[in-house]
Structures are given as C-alpha cells and as structure tokens.
Amino acid sequence: MAMSASRIRSISNRSRFAEEAAFPGIRSERSEFAYNQKSSIPSQFRGDSMRTAFARAGLV
C-alpha cells in the first residue's frame, strides 16, 4: 500500500503527539520531513509507467 508524503507526515505527527501526551516527561528529537523536495526519479519513470515499459520490452 503506497502512501503519499502528506499522509506519512500526518501519521508521524499524530503518533508523536500521542506519545508526548502519554509520556509527558519524555521528549525525543523530532525528525523533520522535507516538504519541498523533488523526487530524484524523473516523472516518466515513476509509478506504473516503468512497469508498463518493462512489460512491453518483455523484461517482466
């Protein structure tokens, strides 16, 4: 199951808030997610397009 970066950030933040509420004395360093980072993979090679290209080439 693939999740978007926004969904992953949301789940991470909610679990961090829940842990801080459950254990108020414990504060760990937060690892921040990069919000404006572009993917290093060109758009034509992301998602199902690569799988389709491999299938067309007979590599799957």
Sequence and secondary structure as in RCSB ss.txt:
>XXXX:A:sequence
MAMSASRIRSISNRSRFAEEAAFPGIRSERSEFAYNQKSSIPSQFRGDSMRTAFARAGLV
>XXXX:A:secstr
    HHHHHHHHHHHHHHHHHH TT         SS   SS GGGSTHHHHHHHHHHT  
